Amino acid sequence: MADEVAERLRELVLAHRVVPVDGDAQLPDGSVPTAWPVLAESNGACYEGAEAIRAFLDALVHEVALDRQFQSDACYLDPDDPTHCL
């Protein structure tokens, strides 16, 4: 499951870090999850177990797609100095 999660995050081109732990170990913050694997966000949210992680990733795919839909690499040139973007 961890490989599946890492692959989906790579496909989304999202920064992530995989931290291997033993099945009965604590998380880096010292907590003990109720189910493995665990996906932790930088904001402190945790998703425990394959089902919760898959649901989170499905929602994340949608959120990332919407966010990227409205992004642009366009640059509006300064009319006074066309070598700079506004």
N, C-alpha and C positions, 0 to 999 in steps of 0.2 A: 504493500500500500504506500509506503514512503516513497518508493521510486515513482509510482503513479502520480503522487502529489507533486514531487519535484519536476516531473516531466510536464505536467499541466502548467505549472508556474513558469517553466522555461518557454513553453509555447506562447504564453501570454506576455513574455518578455518582462517579467516582474522580478525585482531583486528578492532573493530569499537565501536562507542559510539552513542547511540540513544538519541537525545535531543528533548523531546516533547515541542512544541510551539503552541500557539493559531494560528488559520488560518490567522489572520490579523496582527500577530506579526512580529517583526524584527528578523533577524538571530542574533546569538551571536556577529557577527562582525558589527552589526548595519544596515546592508543592508536589503532591503525589496524585496523578490523574486517576479517574475512575475507569478509563478505557484508553487503550493504545490503538493507533498512533495519536499524536497530539499535534495540532497546528496552532501556533501562537502568533498573534499579530503584534506589531510593535506598540500598539495602543493598549495592550494588556489582555485583549480578548483571546480566549482559548476555545478550540473546538476539539472535542475528545471523541475518538472512535471514527471508523471509516464512514459511517452514514452521515454524521454531522459534518465531517470534512468535505465529503462529496457535495452536500447541500450548500455549504459555504462557497466552494469552488464554482458551482453552477451559477450562483448569484454573482460571484466575482467576475465571471466571464461576461455576463450581461452588463455589469457596471463598467468594466474596462472598455467594452465595445462602445457604449454610449459616450464615455469620456473621450475616447479617441475619435469618435465621429465628429466632434465639435472642435477638435484641435486643428491647428494649421501651422505650416512652416512658412507662411507668407511673411514678408517684410514690407512695410510701407516706408518708402524712401522719403527722407527729409527734403522738401523742395529747395531749401536753401543750401543743403549739403548732401547731394545724392550718394555720397559714400557712407552715409549713416542711416540706420533704421530709426523710425520714430518709436 
